[in-house]
């Protein structure tokens, strides 16, 4: 019986090794697709429109209201800076809107 169990353990090890190899390939391919998808997407926003809808508010006024600098607001509006989750919620709360009404994903491939 000892030889039989050794064979089963050895077979399981080979099966396990092959599966782990394929799982690693699948995970690697999935991460590659995810990174490609994330790389081809940007975060767009409607902050400028919201500012003008609120009595043509300046970047400086919005920055003071939520506790950041004017340059931060400018960078977010231009898409050069992605705000933290907390900052995105502060901006949305200030304008009394949902985060999704202000921030949205833009697929670069469809823009081209």
PyMOL commands that set and color helices and strands:
alter all, ss='L'
color gray80, all
select helices_A, chain A and resi 2-39+47-53+59-66+70-78+85-94+99-102+108-111
alter helices_A, ss='H'
color red, helices_A
select strands_A, chain A and resi 41-45+103-107
alter strands_A, ss='S'
color yellow, strands_A
deselect
rebuild
show_as cartoon
